[in-house]
C-alpha cells in the first residue's frame, strides 16, 4: 500500500484541529485524572512497567496509555496540553489512515477524503480526540487490524494478517482482551457469511498468531510474575469479567442505550450513515458487508455486556463513517431528487442549531464568532443545495462543523469542563498542609495537580431522604477505588481529636452532606463553582475572608 503525500498533510491538518484549546482544558475527574496521575507517578517513580496510583499498584487498564502519556510528560513536561497529546495524535493518525485505506481500496481520492472528513468531524470522535482516555488509541489499533485483515482475507495475504495481529496485540496492551475478542468475532462472522475455507485458514494464520504473542505476551507475563494473583483478580476479574457480568451503572441498563449513542455520536452524518446502510443493501459489496458486520457487530457485542458506557462502541464510528461515505456519494449523485441531500443537511442543521441554543444556557463565553460561523455556514449550506453544487455542500458541512466546534470548545466547554475538575479549588488546597477529605466523592485531579493526599469519606446513604430512589450496584465495584476511604463516624472521631482538617463537599453532594453525621460539626466555609470547602479545628487562615 503506497502512502499518499496527502495522507501526511491530512495528519498535520487534523492534529492541529484536535489540539485546539487543549492548553486550557484542565484534567477532569473521575476518569481523565486517573490516567494522568498514573502516568505522572510512572515518571516520578521510574517504574515504567507496573501502573501505580496513590502509590499503590492498580490494574484498571493495560500499560499502553500510561506509556504514551508518560512519554509525553518526559519529553514536554507536566502540562494539560501534554496529557491530551496522545489522543490528538492518534485521532489525527486515525483520520489520515482512514483516508489512505479508503483511497487505496476504492482507487478514488475523493472517496478517501469524504470518508476521513466524516470520521474526523463526527461529534463523538471530535470529543474523544480532546480526551485523556484509552479509546482513541484503541480505535486506531482496531482500524489497522480491520484494514489489514480485510486485505488479508480477501487477497489471501499472510503479510497483511501478520500486521493485523500485531496491531491487535497493541490493542490488547491498550484495552485488554476485548481488542482481540471483538475483532475476532466480527471477522468470524464475515468469513462465515462467505463460507470460505481459504478465508478461515488465513484468519488463523500461524505467523500472525506468533507475532501477536511476541508483542502482547511479555508485559502480561511480567505483571503476573511480579504481582501474581492480585493482577489476575484485579485486571481480568474485576475490570473485565465483572464489567461484562455485573453492571457498574444500573441506571443505564436499557436495550436502546447504544442506539441513542449512535444517533448522537455520528452527528452531523447520522442521516448519511443510515442512508448508506439502506442504499448499499442491494449491492452487498464486500466492503459494505465488512463495514456492516463491524459496525453492527460492535453495537450488538456491547449491548450484551452488563455494563453500559458511552464510549464502548466508539470504534464503530470507523465502519459507520465508511457507510456514511456511501450514503453521501449516493445522495449527491446527479439525477437524485433535490430533497435527498437533506439527509445530510437536516442532521447538520440540528447539530449547529443545538450549539447555538446551548450558548444561551452557558452565558460564561463570548459567542460572537459562533453566531457568525453558524450563520455563514447555514447560508452556504442552503445556497449550495439550492444551486445544486452538491459536492461543495460537503465542504461546507465539514468546514462549518470544524469552525463552529472550535469556538464551542474554547468559549463554552472550557468553563464547563472546569466544573468536572479541581482547578477551581486549587488556590485554597495548595495553601493547606495536610490531607484533604472529600465527602462521598473523590478528586484524583487534586492529587495530580498538588500532590496532596485525598481521603474519601463514604457517605452513609441510610441517612439520606432519597435513599429509596438510588439504584444499588454490586458491592464488587467498591474494589475499583484505591483511594483511602473512611466512614462518616471515623471522620467525626478525627474532628473530636482536634486535628485540623480540610473537608471538600462537591456541589452535587451538598444535600446528602446536610443530612450526614458530619454536618453538625462544620460552620464557616468557602464556596467555589464546584464545591464547598471547610476547615475544621482551624489554627491558621487558609480561606480569604
Residue pairs with C-beta under 8 A, 6 or more apart in sequence:
1 100
1 104
1 151
2 104
3 100
4 99
4 100
4 103
4 109
6 99
6 109
7 96
7 97
7 99
7 100
8 96
10 92
10 95
10 96
10 99
10 116
11 92
11 93
11 95
11 96
12 92
13 92
14 91
14 92
14 95
14 96
14 120
15 88
15 89
15 91
15 92
17 120
17 402
17 406
18 87
18 88
18 91
18 92
18 126
18 129
18 130
19 81
19 84
19 85
19 88
20 406
20 409
20 410
21 130
21 406
21 409
21 410
21 413
21 414
22 80
22 81
22 84
22 85
22 88
22 130
23 79
23 80
23 81
24 80
24 410
24 414
25 80
25 81
25 84
25 130
25 409
25 413
25 414
25 417
26 80
26 417
26 418
26 421
26 423
26 445
27 33
27 36
27 80
27 83
27 132
27 421
27 445
27 448
27 449
28 132
28 417
28 420
28 421
28 445
29 420
29 421
29 422
29 442
29 443
29 444
29 445
30 442
30 444
31 132
31 133
32 83
32 131
32 132
32 133
32 445
33 421
33 443
33 444
33 445
33 447
33 448
34 53
34 60
34 444
35 61
35 65
35 66
35 69
35 83
35 132
35 133
35 134
36 69
36 83
36 132
36 444
36 445
36 448
37 53
37 54
37 444
37 445
37 447
37 448
38 51
38 52
38 53
38 58
38 66
39 65
39 66
39 69
39 70
39 73
39 83
40 70
40 73
40 78
40 448
41 52
41 53
41 55
42 48
42 51
42 52
42 66
42 67
42 70
43 70
43 73
43 74
45 52
48 67
48 70
49 63
49 219
49 222
49 223
49 226
50 57
50 223
50 226
50 227
51 57
51 58
51 59
51 60
51 61
51 63
51 66
52 58
53 444
53 482
54 447
54 453
54 482
54 483
54 484
56 482
57 227
57 230
58 234
58 482
59 223
59 227
59 230
59 231
59 234
59 235
59 238
59 239
60 234
60 235
60 239
60 480
61 134
61 174
61 175
61 176
61 239
62 172
62 173
62 174
62 175
62 176
62 219
62 235
63 173
63 219
64 134
64 137
64 170
64 173
64 174
65 86
65 133
65 134
65 137
65 174
68 86
68 137
69 82
69 83
69 85
69 86
69 132
72 82
72 83
72 85
72 86
73 82
73 83
76 82
76 85
83 132
84 130
84 131
84 132
86 136
86 137
87 128
87 129
87 130
87 131
87 132
87 133
87 136
87 137
88 129
88 130
90 136
90 137
90 139
90 140
91 120
91 125
91 128
91 129
91 136
92 129
93 140
94 119
94 125
94 136
94 139
94 140
94 143
94 318
95 116
95 119
95 120
96 116
97 140
97 143
97 144
97 147
98 112
98 115
98 116
98 119
98 143
98 318
98 321
99 112
99 113
99 115
99 116
100 112
101 112
101 143
101 147
102 111
102 112
102 115
102 116
102 322
102 325
103 109
103 111
103 112
103 113
104 112
105 150
105 287
106 112
111 325
111 329
114 325
114 328
114 329
114 394
115 321
115 322
115 324
115 325
116 321
117 394
117 398
118 269
118 272
118 321
118 324
118 325
118 328
119 125
119 317
119 318
119 321
120 126
121 268
121 269
121 397
121 398
121 401
121 402
121 405
122 265
122 266
122 267
122 269
122 317
122 321
123 264
123 265
123 266
123 267
123 268
123 351
124 261
124 264
124 265
124 266
124 310
124 311
124 314
124 317
125 265
125 314
125 317
126 405
128 135
128 136
128 139
128 311
128 314
129 136
130 409
133 311
134 174
134 175
135 311
135 314
135 315
137 174
138 171
138 174
138 175
138 179
138 314
138 315
139 314
139 315
139 317
139 318
141 167
141 168
141 170
141 171
141 174
141 179
142 167
142 171
142 179
142 182
142 183
142 315
142 318
143 315
143 318
144 163
144 164
144 167
145 164
145 165
145 167
145 168
145 171
145 179
145 183
146 164
146 183
146 186
146 290
146 294
146 318
146 319
148 160
148 161
148 163
148 164
148 167
149 160
149 161
149 164
149 183
149 187
149 203
150 287
150 290
151 157
151 160
152 158
152 159
152 160
152 161
152 164
152 202
152 205
152 208
153 161
153 187
153 190
153 191
153 196
153 199
153 202
153 203
154 199
154 286
156 198
156 199
156 202
157 202
158 202
158 205
158 207
158 208
161 202
161 203
161 205
161 207
161 208
162 205
162 207
162 208
162 211
164 208
165 205
165 208
165 209
165 211
165 212
166 208
166 211
166 212
166 215
168 179
168 180
168 183
168 212
168 216
169 211
169 212
169 213
169 214
169 215
169 216
170 215
170 216
171 179
171 180
171 183
172 179
172 180
172 212
172 216
173 215
173 216
173 219
176 235
176 239
176 240
177 236
177 240
178 240
180 212
182 297
182 298
182 301
185 297
185 301
186 293
186 294
186 297
186 298
187 203
188 203
189 293
189 297
190 199
190 289
190 290
190 293
191 199
191 200
191 203
193 289
193 293
223 231
223 235
224 231
224 232
234 479
238 476
238 479
238 480
239 480
242 474
242 476
242 477
243 305
243 306
243 307
244 305
244 306
244 307
245 306
246 306
246 307
246 473
246 474
246 476
246 477
247 253
247 306
247 307
247 308
247 473
247 474
248 307
248 309
248 473
248 477
248 480
249 307
249 308
249 309
249 473
250 471
250 472
250 473
251 471
252 308
252 309
253 306
253 308
254 308
255 303
257 303
257 308
258 299
258 302
258 303
258 308
258 312
258 313
259 299
261 310
261 313
262 270
262 299
262 313
262 316
262 320
263 270
264 270
265 313
265 314
265 317
266 273
266 317
266 320
266 321
266 324
267 347
267 350
267 351
268 344
268 347
268 348
268 350
268 351
268 352
268 397
268 401
269 321
269 324
269 327
269 328
269 344
269 347
270 347
271 327
271 342
271 343
271 344
271 346
271 347
272 324
272 325
272 327
272 328
272 331
272 343
272 344
272 347
273 320
273 321
273 323
273 324
273 327
274 327
274 343
275 327
275 330
275 331
275 343
276 323
276 324
276 325
276 326
276 327
276 328
276 330
277 292
277 323
277 327
279 326
279 327
279 330
280 288
280 292
280 323
280 326
281 288
287 322
288 323
288 326
290 319
291 319
291 320
291 322
291 323
292 319
292 323
294 316
294 318
294 319
295 316
295 319
295 320
295 323
298 313
298 315
298 316
298 319
299 313
299 316
302 308
302 312
302 313
305 312
327 343
328 344
328 394
330 336
331 340
331 341
331 343
331 344
332 341
332 344
332 390
332 391
332 393
332 394
338 385
338 388
341 385
341 390
341 393
342 385
344 393
344 394
344 397
345 381
345 382
345 385
345 393
348 381
348 397
348 400
348 401
349 378
349 381
351 401
352 374
352 377
352 378
352 400
352 401
352 404
353 374
355 370
355 374
355 404
355 405
355 408
355 412
356 367
356 370
356 371
356 374
358 408
358 412
359 365
359 367
359 370
359 411
359 412
362 412
362 415
362 416
364 412
364 415
365 410
365 411
365 412
365 415
366 411
367 407
367 411
367 412
369 407
369 411
370 404
370 407
370 408
370 411
373 400
373 403
373 404
373 407
374 400
374 404
376 400
377 396
377 399
377 400
377 403
377 404
378 400
380 396
380 400
381 393
381 396
381 397
381 400
384 390
384 392
384 393
384 396
385 393
418 424
418 529
418 530
419 529
419 530
421 445
421 530
422 429
422 443
422 445
422 446
422 449
422 530
423 445
423 449
424 528
424 529
424 530
424 531
425 446
425 504
425 528
425 530
425 531
425 533
426 446
426 449
426 450
428 502
428 526
428 528
428 533
428 542
428 543
429 436
429 446
429 450
429 452
429 502
429 504
429 533
430 450
431 542
432 452
432 502
432 535
432 542
434 452
434 500
434 501
434 502
435 452
435 453
435 454
435 455
435 501
435 502
436 446
436 452
436 453
436 454
436 455
436 502
436 504
437 454
437 455
437 456
437 457
437 486
437 491
437 501
437 502
437 503
437 504
438 454
438 455
438 456
438 457
438 503
438 504
438 506
439 457
439 459
439 503
439 504
439 505
439 506
439 509
439 512
439 513
439 516
439 518
440 456
440 457
440 458
440 459
440 506
440 509
440 512
440 513
441 456
441 506
441 508
441 509
442 454
442 456
442 481
442 483
443 454
443 504
444 454
444 483
446 452
446 454
446 504
447 453
447 454
453 484
454 483
455 483
455 484
455 485
455 486
456 481
456 483
456 484
456 485
456 486
457 485
457 486
457 487
457 488
457 491
457 503
457 518
458 485
458 486
458 487
458 488
459 488
459 509
459 512
459 513
459 516
460 487
460 488
460 516
460 517
461 467
461 470
461 512
463 515
463 516
463 517
464 470
464 511
464 512
464 515
465 515
466 511
486 494
488 516
488 517
488 518
489 517
491 501
491 503
491 518
492 517
492 518
492 521
494 501
495 501
495 518
495 521
495 536
495 537
498 537
499 537
500 535
500 536
500 537
500 538
500 539
500 540
501 535
501 536
501 537
502 533
502 534
502 535
502 536
502 542
503 518
503 522
503 533
503 534
503 535
503 536
504 531
504 532
504 533
504 534
505 513
505 531
505 532
505 533
505 534
506 530
506 531
507 529
507 530
507 531
507 532
510 532
513 519
513 532
521 536
522 534
522 536
523 534
524 534
524 535
524 538
524 543
525 532
525 533
525 534
525 543
526 532
526 533
526 543
526 544
527 533
533 543
535 542
535 543
